[in-house]
Amino acid sequence: MQIAEIDLGKYSNRFSSYTELRLHENRSQSIVLLNGDVVSNARDTTGGVSARVFNGGTWGFSSNPDMSNDAIDGTISAATRNADFLARRCGNEDAALPLSNASADSDFSTKKTLKTQEEKIAFLTEIDNYIVSSFPDVVSRQVLLSCLDMEKKLQTSEGSNGHNVTTRSLIAVKLTTENEDKEPVELSEAIGARGQYEDVFESMDTIIPALDKLYAQLLDKKEAVQPISGYHDVILASDLAGILAHEAIGHTTEADIVRAGSVAADYLNKKVASDLITLVDFANTYEGETLPVPIYLDDEGVESLDAVIIEDGVLKSYMHNKDSAQHFGMPLTGNARAFSYTDEPLVRMRNTAILSGSSSLDEMIASIDEGYLLMRPTNGQADSTSEFMFGVQMGYEIKNGKLGKAISDTTISGVAFDMLNNVSMVSDEMVWSCAGMCGKKQPMPVGMGGPAVKTKVYIGGQ
């Protein structure tokens, strides 16, 4: 039986205390072409039922890959027994959770006829052929299709219920050329959006502009110079500003991490950034536009609301699940999300970004005598102090207010809150990306983006 056809409401009489009952199925597929050859072609479907029960300040959890009536009954019973067991030994009978009652249905599945694996491989081959025929300096190429559909159905003892299907489809392209010393030079790009393959990749017209831009930057990178190491004026383009906002600021303001000792615990209602910085974790829409990862009802049955983290430079709030909202005495934000039916919900970001400002990118470049425009991030890390280090695979020198040569791969590092305090310009363009996958204990699709920002940061180099 399909998840949508299962009535979770009929199990409500099995709830003896606060209970969340969730059906959850992840459907993924991946196809990889390396230099025109299919080297990977995989599909996977993983799903089941989970129940989580709160009793005396403790949680009991159980899951089962079977979604039959007996399995659902058994999962509720097991979670209830687990919660009762823990409550008897380490519980607090006065512990409580904030109440919530919300309903939401959202389905971003395509209405079109689904493409076959053969048709998808043919499209990837068309992309590969375009690269071969149009980009003569490319010596190696990889084209990867990655699609993920997450379907959830939820019922809680407080009457919250919902059914949602979130989808995303990406094609990641990596191009390799050689510089004059015959050393490999690589550049990659993830192209895609919220939605299933049939809606996102209707034709090559959706791919070619991004491919052409990627190749032009690759050619620039062939002639790259090493950046000069040190503390510099920089412009962080949207992709880089977005991942920093997520990793170095967003995680420090997830309330479970705040409780564990994040630096943000000391900064509430204090100045942490330039007046130009307002940072929001958006639930589902921005200025009428549906965002890359739209969440309307979280996995605790809470209505998902925008969480304003920093407003005009002041740290205003955190992102919450029920536990943390109760602990801090703050409103619920609907940030509890689980990646799989075997996972308990954690405080997770949804679509996190700095809000746009009033400067054009040209004005920002013109304002720098010596510095860098940093554009494409690679891997990186940040910790609960907001200290970060990220790789940069594409950037340009800025000399006398104009772009110069491309720079070779480098790193940036620093303390995110210091970096935000040094922001002096924010671009007027808001750009969103759906390619984010966050790794906090469980993987999780996230939306990121925002404007470009001018700040100061330490750059590795010669």
N, C-alpha and C positions, 0 to 999 in steps of 0.2 A: 504494500500500500504506500502511496506517495505521502510525504509529510503533510502536504496541504489538506489531505483527506482525513487526517486523524484528528478527532475531537478531544482536545486535552481537558476541556471543561468538565467532562464526565468523571475525571479523576479527583475533582476538588474535594469530594467527601472522604478522600484518603489522607487529607492534610490535617495533621493533629496540632501542628504549630507552624510558624512562618516557613513556607516552602516555595521553592522555585522549581518548576518542571519544564525541561527544555528538550525538544527534538532538534537535532543539528546534523546537517550533512554538508560536507565539502566535496566539490567536484572540480578536479584540476586536470589540465592536459599540458603537455610540453612537447615541442618538436624542435630539434636542433639541426641546422644545416651547417656543415663546415666545408668551405670551399666547394659548395654545390652538392656535397654528399649528405644524405640523411644519416646522422650518427646517433640520433636518439628520437624515439617516438613513443610517448607514454601517456596513458590516461589512468586516473585513480579516483575512486569514490570511497569516502570514509564517512560513516555516519552512525548515529545511535541516539540513545536517550540518556539524560542525566537528571538527577534531582539533588537539590541542596536544601538543607533544613537548618534553621537557626533555633537554638535552645539554650537559654541561660548564658548567653555570650559566646557560645561555641557553635561551630558549623560541622554538620555531618554531610558528607558528599558520597554519591555513588553513581556509576555509569554502566551502560550495557550496550553492546553493539546491535542488539536485537530490539526492534521497535514494535513487537507484538504486544497485545493487551497484557498478557501475563508478565512479560519483561518490564513493561512500564510499571505495573503494580509492584513487582519485586524491587525495582529500583527505588521507588518511593519508600517502601518498607525498609530497605537497607540504609538509605540515607537517614531516615528517622531513627533507626536503631543506633547508628553511628553518632548522631547528635545527642541522643539520650545518654549514651555511654560516656561521652566527653563531659556533658553537663553534670553528671553525677560526680565526676572526679575533679573537675577544675572549673566548673561553671559559676556564674554569678546570676542568681535568679532575678536581680534587679536590672540586668542588662536589657536594652531595647534597641530597636532600629527605627529610623524615621519611616513613616507611612508613605506609601505611594500607590496610586491607582491610575493606570494609563493604558491606552490601547492604540496600536498603530499597525497598519499593514502597508508594506511597500515591496514591489516586485519589479526589478530592473532586468528581468529576462527579456530576450528578444521575442518579437512577434513574427519574425521571419522564419522560413524553413532553415533548419540547421545545416551547416556545411559538413561534408564528410571529411575524414582525415585526409583522404586523397586530394580533395579540393583545397584544403589548407596547405598541404605540401606543395601543390601546384602554385599557390600564391607566393609562398616563401621562395620557391624556385624562380618565379618571375622577379621578385626583389633581387635575388642573387644574380640573375642574368642582367638586370639593370646595372648593378654594381660593376660587373665584369665589362659591360659595353661602354659605360659612361665614366668610369673612374680608372684610368690607365695606370696610375701610380700605386694602386692597391695590390699588395703581394699576397695577402691572406684576408679572408673575411668569414665572419660567423653571423648567422641569422637565426634567432631563437624566438619561437612563439611560446608565450606563457599565458594561460587563462585560468582564472579561479572564480568559481561560483560558490557562495556561502549561503545556505538556506537554513533558517531557524524558525521554530515555532515555540512560543512561550506561554505558560500559564502560571500565575502565582496565587498564593492563598489570599492575597489582598485584592484579587480580581483583575490584576493587570494581565493583558493578553495581547499577542501580536504574532504576525507571520511576516517575515521579510526575506527577500532574496537580493543579496548584494553581489555585483558582478564586476569584473574588470578583465581587460584583454591588453596584452603588451607584446610588442615585437622589439626585441633588443638586438641592435646591430653593432658589431665590433669590426672596425677596419684597421688593417695594419699596412704600413708602408715602410720604407727605409730611408734614413738620412744619407748624407754624402759619405759617412763612414760605414755604411752598410749595417747600421744598428737599427733594430726595429723601433718603429714609432706607432703607438696605438691610440685609438680614440673610440669611445663607445657612446651610444645613445639609446634610451628606452623610449619608444614611440607607442602611444596608446591612450586609453581613456576608460572611464567607467562604462560598463556595458559588455555584452557578449560579443564574440568575434564578428558575428554577422552584422551588427550595428556599427562597430568601431572601424572595421576594415572592409569597406564596401568596394574600394578600388585602389589602384596604385596612386591615384591622386591624393590619397590621405597619407602617403608615405614619401613621395618623391621630394617635396620641399625640405623635409627634415633630413633626408639622405644627402641632398645637394649641399645643405648647410654643414653637415657633418664632414663631408669630403673637403669642402673649402677650408674648414678649420684644420683638418688633418694636413693639408698641404702647407698651411701656415706653420703648423707644428714641426714639419720637416726642417724648417729653418730656425727652430727655436733657440733662444739663448737661455742660459741659466739665470734665474732671478738672483738678486743680491740678498743674502740673508740679513735679517734684522727686522726692526719694527717700522712698518711702512703705512702710509695712507693707501687704502685699498677701497675698491668697490666690489662688494660681494653680489654677484648676480643672483637672480631669484632662486635657482636650484641650490646654490651654496648657502644663501641666507636662510632658505627654507629648512635645509637639513640641520643647520646650526640651531635654528629656533626649536626644532623638534628635539634633537639630541641633547643639547647643552642647556636649554631653558625648559622645554616641555617636561623632560623627565624629572628635573629637580622640583617641579611644581605638581607632580602627581602625588596626591595626598598620602598614599601608602609609603612612598619614598620620603616624603617630608617627615612622616612619623618615624621612619628608620634613621633619620639624622641628616637629611638634605640641608644644604646651606639656606634654602628658601625658608626654613623654619624660623630663621632670625630676621627675615626681610619683610614680613607681612606688613602692609601699609607704610612701607618705607620706599624711598627713592632708589631704584635699582637700574635705571636706564635713562637715556636722553628723553627730554620732553616729546621728541618726535616718535617715540616707540609706544605703540599699543599692540599687544599680542593677544590673540584670541584662539581658543580651540573651538572651532565651529562644529555644530552638531550635524547639519545637513545642507544648509543653503547659505549663500552670501550674495547679497544684493539681487535676490530673485533667481540666482543660478544654483542648480543642484550641484553639490560638490563631489569630488572624486569618491569619497567614502561616506555616503549619506546614512546616518544613524538616527532613527526616529524614536526607537524604544530600545533601551539597553538590556543587557542580559540579566538584570535584576528587576525588570519590569518598570523602570523609571523612565519618564519622558526625557528624551535627550535635548538639552538646552545648550546654547552657546555659553562657554565659560570664558569670561574676560580675565585673563591672567595678569597682564600688565596694562595699565591705562595711563596714558600721558607720562610714562616713565615710572609709575608707582605700582608695586606689586599688590594687587587687589585681592586675589583669591587663588585657590587651588582647584584641581580637577578631582572629583570625588566618586566613590562608590558609597553604599549605605553605611558601612562601617566608619569610614573616614568622615563623612558628613556628620554622623552622630558624635564622633570624637571631637571634632573641631567646632561643632555647633554652627555649621554652615549649610546653605541650601544644597539640595541634591542637584547634580549637573547631568547625570545619565552617562557616566564614563565607564561603566562596568562592562567589559567585553571578554568573551572567551573565544579562542581560536577553534577548538575542537570540542566534541561532545565529552571527551575525557578530561577537559580543562574546567577549573572553576574560574568564574569571572574575576578579572583584575582591573585596576584603574588603568585605562588605556586612552591614548589620544585618538582623535578622529580626523580632523582637518585643521592643522595648527599653522598659523601664519601671522606675521607682522602685517599690520594694515598699511596700505599705500599712503604715500605722502604727496608732495606737490612739485617735486623736481623732475625734470626730464633726465634720461640717461646721458644725453649729450651735455647738459649743464653739469652733471656730476663729474664727467670725464674732464671737462674744461676747467674744473675747479682744482685739479691736481697737477702740480708741477712735476713731481717724481713719485711714481707709485705703480699700482697694478690693478687691472681688471681681472677678477678671478671668477671663472664661469662654471666649470664642470667638476663636481666633487667625485671622489672615489670612496673607499672605505675610511672609516674613522671611528673615534670613540670619545665619550665624555663621561665624567663621573658626577657624583652627587654634590661636589663642590662647584660644579659648572665649569671645571677645567676641561679643555678639549684639545684634540689633535685630529685633523682631517687631511686626507690627501686631495690634491687638486690636479686634474689631468688636462686642464685647458685654461689658459689665461693669456693676457697681453700686458706688455709694458705700457705705462702712461708716461709720456715725456712732454712737458710744456703744454699740458692740456690736450694732448692728442694721443691716439693709440699708436704704439710702436710695434715691435716684433712680438711674436708669440713666445711664451716661456715654456720651458720643459717641465716635466712632472715635479711637483713640489709638495710641501706640507704647510699648513697653517696651524698655529697653536696659541693658546691663551686661556683666559678666564672669561666665560661668556658674559657675565654681568659687567665686567670691565669693558669688554668690547661694545656692549650696548650703551654704556655711559658715554662712549666716544663717538657714537653715531651723530653725524652732523648734517646728513642729507638722506632722504628716503625718496625713491622714485615714485612716479605717479602711475605705474603699470602694475597690475595685480596678475600674477601668473600662477597657475595651479598645476601640480603634477600628481598623477595617480600611481606612480611607480614605487612608492615607499613601502617597505616591509620592515616593521619594527620587531626587534628580537628580545623584548623584555619577558624572560622565562618562557613565553609562548610566542611564536611568530604571529604577526597581525598586520593586515593591509592598513595603511594609513594614507591620508592625503596631506601633501605639504606644498609650500609655495610662498607666494607673497611678492613684494617688490624687491628691487635692488637697494642696498644700503651702502652708504659711504662711512667708513670707520677706520680704525687703526688696528693692525694685527701683526703678529710675528710670523714671518715667512722664512722657511728653510731655503737654502740655496748655497751658492759658492762663497 
